[in-house]
Amino acid sequence: MVRIVEKRLGRPGKNKRKLESRSMTSAQGKRVQAVRVDAQSSSFGEDLLTSFARSVDRARRENKLLFGHRDRVDDDKLD
């Protein structure tokens, strides 16, 4: 008999630590959060993937607010 177990599969070796972030002022004068990724870290790949995923999420949220779509922009709304 087979026993079925339902649970989340995590990536092996994935760390649960938070990335170092700091507040900065952009060229436009707005306060932004910057994330620091250490290139010499043993978890560089995971850290870079996490940072990229945050950037994509932010861009999709901005697109949703500006254009009503998360992943695409209609040409007629660009004017």
GUPARO-645568 format. One line per 2 residues: their letters; for each residue x, y, z negated of N, C-alpha, C. Coordinates in Angstrom, 3 decimals, padded with zeros to 6 digits. Layout:
a = X,Y,Z,X,Y,Z,X,Y,Z | ...
END
This chain:
mv = 000.831,-001.170,000.000,000.000,000.000,000.000,000.883,001.243,000.000 | 000.441,002.259,000.720,001.184,003.509,000.835,000.568,004.550,-000.102
ri = 001.446,005.245,-000.831,000.982,006.313,-001.704,001.283,007.648,-001.034 | 000.278,008.466,-000.874,000.448,009.759,-000.218,000.641,010.823,-001.288
ve = 001.719,011.590,-001.128,002.030,012.666,-002.059,002.049,013.970,-001.274 | 001.272,014.943,-001.728,001.239,016.250,-001.074,001.992,017.244,-001.939
kr = 003.053,017.841,-001.360,003.788,018.883,-002.055,004.568,019.692,-001.037 | 004.987,020.857,-001.437,005.771,021.714,-000.552,007.163,021.146,-000.374
lg = 007.623,021.196,000.838,008.984,020.779,001.122,009.875,022.007,001.132 | 010.849,022.028,000.278,011.792,023.142,000.246,012.986,022.820,001.122
rp = 013.694,023.852,001.496,014.908,023.628,002.274,016.021,023.196,001.324 | 016.791,022.186,001.705,017.866,021.739,000.803,018.927,022.817,000.636
gk = 019.342,023.011,-000.599,020.392,023.980,-000.876,019.923,025.417,-000.918 | 018.623,025.626,-000.797,018.119,027.003,-000.820,018.230,027.561,-002.229
nk = 018.785,028.753,-002.309,018.928,029.387,-003.620,017.711,030.236,-003.925 | 017.434,030.431,-005.183,016.275,031.200,-005.610,016.656,032.603,-006.075
rk = 017.907,033.011,-005.869,018.330,034.314,-006.357,017.802,035.421,-005.459 | 017.670,036.595,-006.038,017.208,037.753,-005.299,018.400,038.427,-004.633
le = 018.159,039.027,-003.493,019.199,039.785,-002.817,019.382,041.124,-003.524 | 020.601,041.614,-003.519,020.887,042.902,-004.137,020.310,044.003,-003.261
sr = 019.542,044.885,-003.880,018.970,045.995,-003.121,019.216,047.288,-003.879 | 019.193,048.374,-003.130,019.371,049.696,-003.737,018.524,050.700,-002.989
sm = 018.156,051.745,-003.688,017.375,052.822,-003.087,018.320,053.811,-002.427 | 017.944,054.247,-001.238,018.743,055.214,-000.502,017.801,056.245,000.108
ts = 018.368,057.335,000.575,017.608,058.356,001.276,017.939,058.263,002.762 | 016.899,058.153,003.594,017.106,058.041,005.032,017.454,059.401,005.626
aq = 017.778,059.414,006.909,018.120,060.657,007.595,016.921,061.606,007.647 | 015.700,061.057,007.584,014.491,061.869,007.599,014.112,062.369,006.208
gk = 014.871,061.981,005.179,014.617,062.437,003.824,013.706,061.539,003.011 | 013.328,060.384,003.541,012.461,059.458,002.817,013.295,058.480,002.000
rv = 012.742,058.040,000.870,013.409,057.037,000.045,013.115,055.656,000.641 | 014.151,054.849,000.837,014.007,053.508,001.391,014.800,052.522,000.540
qa = 014.415,051.247,000.616,015.132,050.187,-000.071,016.070,049.516,000.937 | 017.336,049.433,000.612,018.322,048.770,001.470,018.757,047.483,000.783
vr = 018.842,046.395,001.546,019.239,045.096,001.013,020.668,044.819,001.434 | 021.475,044.388,000.495,022.878,044.105,000.770,023.070,042.597,000.951
vd = 023.713,042.215,002.056,024.007,040.813,002.352,025.521,040.651,002.338 | 026.013,039.704,001.541,027.445,039.466,001.408,027.893,038.447,002.460
aq = 028.761,038.851,003.368,029.228,037.969,004.441,030.108,036.837,003.928 | 030.706,036.990,002.753,031.574,035.964,002.193,030.821,034.992,001.291
ss = 029.526,035.181,001.138,028.718,034.344,000.261,028.526,032.952,000.869 | 028.383,031.967,000.000,028.123,030.607,000.495,026.708,030.481,001.037
sf = 025.840,031.399,000.665,024.452,031.363,001.131,024.185,032.477,002.152 | 025.192,032.840,002.920,025.068,033.942,003.873,023.939,033.703,004.873
ge = 023.837,032.508,005.400,022.800,032.199,006.387,021.405,032.388,005.823 | 021.169,031.872,004.623,019.871,032.023,003.976,019.584,033.487,003.658
dl = 020.598,034.213,003.187,020.422,035.626,002.855,020.092,036.441,004.100 | 020.776,036.160,005.195,020.527,036.873,006.443,019.125,036.559,006.973
lt = 018.716,035.299,006.871,017.378,034.906,007.304,016.311,035.602,006.462 | 016.521,035.689,005.170,015.577,036.375,004.289,015.496,037.854,004.626
sf = 016.630,038.483,004.854,016.661,039.894,005.205,015.949,040.145,006.534 | 016.180,039.286,007.512,015.529,039.415,008.816,014.016,039.236,008.686
ar = 013.593,038.257,007.887,012.167,038.012,007.702,011.488,039.223,007.056 | 012.166,039.877,006.113,011.618,041.089,005.508,011.465,042.194,006.542
sv = 012.444,042.333,007.425,012.379,043.371,008.461,011.224,043.116,009.423 | 011.028,041.859,009.794,009.934,041.510,010.700,008.593,041.776,010.028
dr = 008.456,041.406,008.751,007.216,041.660,008.026,006.913,043.143,007.954 | 007.933,043.948,007.681,007.746,045.397,007.606,007.296,045.955,008.955
ar = 007.932,045.513,010.038,007.565,046.000,011.373,006.142,045.593,011.727 | 005.737,044.384,011.348,004.368,043.947,011.636,003.345,044.742,010.837
re = 003.654,045.062,009.583,002.744,045.883,008.787,002.600,047.276,009.412 | 003.707,047.860,009.858,003.655,049.173,010.505,002.845,049.127,011.794
nk = 003.026,048.077,012.592,002.259,047.935,013.834,000.767,047.806,013.541 | 000.422,047.067,012.498,-000.983,046.897,012.126,-001.607,048.238,011.759
ll = -000.865,049.054,011.003,-001.386,050.366,010.621,-001.502,051.314,011.804 | -000.504,051.305,012.679,-000.481,052.252,013.795,-001.373,051.849,014.957
fg = -001.384,050.560,015.307,-002.031,050.126,016.542,-003.170,049.130,016.346 | -003.347,048.626,015.133,-004.422,047.662,014.900,-004.043,046.224,015.206
hr = -002.830,046.000,015.690,-002.341,044.654,015.992,-001.011,044.452,015.299 | -000.753,043.230,014.865,000.513,042.960,014.188,001.645,042.676,015.158
dr = 001.353,041.956,016.252,002.421,041.423,017.093,002.545,042.074,018.457 | 001.582,042.878,018.860,001.672,043.470,020.195,001.148,044.885,020.160
vd = 001.530,045.643,021.153,001.102,047.028,021.257,000.419,047.193,022.603 | -000.803,047.752,022.600,-001.512,048.007,023.848,-000.921,049.238,024.509
dd = -000.795,049.204,025.834,-000.198,050.313,026.574,-001.016,051.597,026.485 | -002.342,051.484,026.411,-003.157,052.689,026.404,-003.101,053.445,025.074
kl = -002.628,052.822,024.010,-002.534,053.493,022.714,-001.191,054.160,022.500 | -000.290,054.053,023.441,001.037,054.653,023.291,001.023,056.149,023.565
d = 000.008,056.656,024.215,-000.032,058.080,024.568,-000.278,058.949,023.365
END
